[in-house]
């Protein structure tokens, strides 16, 4: 664990089972507001320019919601599209980014379809202004209220992995932001395995024998994560891989599925499609397994390993 991994102040002041809602809110507010303040300062974006807000925290879902807290703190406009996610675990970051992307894309689709339906110049100008938006995505997890103080080993693992932290990301469909943006978001891919019982139960919040609440991690986690990864690779490959890699992948898939050939699945060389690969730092075992399955060398894995070593695991804060 590196020197930049922190726990909430309340964890040091009181026993782990003596926390309250006020301290939990204080932790979450300091993380979320701090992340957004830094982001707005770097980008020069004003709070009034934010038209979409997506906030998420899996285990801490107070009322008013975290998204409402952000709207109130920054006095965001009344017609903002505001969303708050809870209970979706490590998928929250990707779900939030995917939602923001779809909302921004649909805003542009509505713009162009509207322009073809009207000849009113003033209406068209108003529509352009209304659909040129910035989307604010903010993710965090609260450890003040969710630190496990029991003795169940399957629940104690989260105490070792999770630390204080948060992330704020700004997306835009404004053409004026293209030149100063760090990245262009091209593809988002989600695979839902909730219909499978092992996947559904691999990570769950529950009580132990002493009625202490914690997050239980099943031994099936790595297996179901590997199955999801295979599904993602099958879907992602045709979108990003060069043609020779696609042909090899397709040929192997056809041989195994149709001709029942006993050959190993072909793992595409994603280094031919991406300059950099960042894997969500969910733990050393997660990084080891993903690196092995994708045949990534240590040079490619280094950023992800250093993220885990320096800051520990911020749960759903990374997009892979």
Residue pairs with C-beta under 8 A, 6 or more apart in sequence:
1 163
1 309
1 312
2 309
2 310
2 311
2 312
3 310
4 310
4 311
5 163
5 164
5 310
5 311
5 312
6 163
6 164
6 165
7 143
7 163
7 164
8 23
8 27
8 142
8 143
8 144
8 164
9 27
10 19
10 23
10 24
10 26
10 27
10 144
11 143
11 144
11 147
14 23
15 149
16 147
16 148
16 149
17 149
17 212
19 144
19 145
19 147
21 62
21 145
23 144
24 60
24 62
24 142
24 144
24 145
25 62
27 142
27 143
27 144
27 164
28 57
28 60
28 66
28 140
28 142
29 69
29 73
31 140
31 164
31 165
31 166
32 55
32 66
32 69
32 70
32 138
32 140
32 166
32 168
33 70
33 73
34 166
35 138
35 140
35 166
35 167
35 168
36 70
36 74
36 136
36 138
36 168
38 168
39 45
39 136
39 168
39 169
39 170
40 46
40 47
43 170
43 180
45 134
45 170
47 74
47 75
47 76
48 76
48 77
49 134
50 74
50 76
50 77
50 80
50 133
50 134
50 135
50 136
51 77
51 79
51 80
51 81
51 133
51 134
51 135
52 80
52 81
52 82
52 100
52 103
52 104
52 133
52 134
52 135
52 136
53 67
53 70
53 71
53 76
53 80
53 81
53 82
53 83
53 135
53 136
53 138
54 67
54 83
54 84
54 85
54 96
54 99
54 100
54 135
54 136
54 137
54 138
55 65
55 66
55 67
55 70
55 83
55 84
55 85
55 96
55 137
55 138
55 139
56 66
56 84
56 85
56 86
56 88
56 92
56 93
56 95
56 96
56 138
56 139
56 140
56 316
57 66
57 85
57 86
57 92
57 139
57 140
57 141
57 142
58 86
58 87
58 88
58 89
58 90
58 92
58 141
58 315
58 316
59 86
59 87
59 141
59 142
59 145
59 146
59 205
59 215
60 66
60 86
60 141
60 142
60 145
60 146
61 84
61 86
61 87
64 72
65 84
66 84
66 138
66 140
67 82
67 83
67 84
68 82
68 84
70 76
70 136
70 138
71 80
71 82
76 82
81 103
83 96
83 99
85 92
85 95
85 96
88 95
88 316
89 203
89 315
89 316
90 203
90 280
90 282
90 315
90 316
91 190
91 316
92 139
92 315
92 316
93 139
93 167
93 280
93 316
93 317
93 318
93 319
94 188
94 190
94 316
94 319
94 320
95 190
96 137
96 139
97 137
97 169
97 171
97 185
97 188
97 319
98 188
98 190
100 135
100 137
100 171
101 135
101 171
101 185
101 188
103 133
103 135
104 133
104 135
104 171
104 172
104 173
105 173
107 130
107 131
107 132
107 133
107 173
108 131
108 173
110 127
110 131
111 127
111 128
111 131
114 123
114 124
114 127
115 124
115 127
118 124
131 173
132 173
132 174
132 175
133 172
133 173
133 174
134 170
134 171
134 172
134 174
134 177
135 170
135 171
135 172
136 168
136 169
136 170
137 168
137 169
137 170
137 171
138 166
138 167
138 168
138 169
139 166
139 167
139 168
139 316
139 317
140 165
140 166
140 167
140 314
140 317
141 162
141 165
141 314
141 315
141 316
141 317
143 162
143 163
143 164
146 158
146 213
146 214
146 215
147 159
148 155
148 156
148 158
148 159
148 212
148 213
148 214
148 215
149 212
150 156
150 208
150 210
150 212
150 214
151 208
151 210
152 208
152 209
152 214
152 216
154 216
154 217
154 218
155 208
155 214
155 215
155 216
155 217
156 214
157 217
158 214
158 215
158 217
161 282
161 283
161 312
161 313
162 312
162 313
162 314
162 315
163 311
163 312
163 313
163 314
165 311
165 312
165 314
165 317
166 314
166 317
167 314
167 317
167 318
171 185
172 181
178 184
187 236
187 239
187 240
189 232
189 235
189 236
189 239
191 228
191 231
191 232
191 235
193 199
193 200
193 224
193 227
193 228
193 231
194 200
196 224
198 218
198 220
198 223
198 224
199 220
199 224
199 227
199 228
201 218
201 220
202 217
202 218
202 220
202 221
202 224
203 215
203 216
203 217
203 218
203 221
204 215
204 216
204 218
205 213
205 214
205 215
205 216
206 213
206 214
206 216
207 213
207 214
208 214
222 285
222 286
222 289
225 286
225 289
226 289
226 293
229 290
229 293
230 265
233 267
233 268
233 294
234 253
237 245
237 246
237 249
237 268
238 246
240 270
240 273
240 274
241 249
241 268
241 270
241 272
241 273
242 272
242 273
245 268
245 269
245 272
245 273
246 268
248 266
248 268
249 266
249 268
251 266
252 263
252 265
252 266
253 265
253 266
255 261
255 263
256 263
256 265
267 293
267 294
267 295
269 295
270 277
270 294
270 296
271 277
271 296
271 300
276 303
277 294
277 296
277 300
277 304
278 303
278 304
278 307
278 318
278 320
279 286
279 287
279 290
279 291
279 301
279 304
279 320
280 286
280 304
280 318
280 319
280 320
281 287
281 304
281 305
281 307
281 308
281 311
281 313
281 314
281 318
282 313
283 308
283 313
284 305
284 308
287 301
287 304
287 305
287 308
290 296
291 300
291 301
307 318
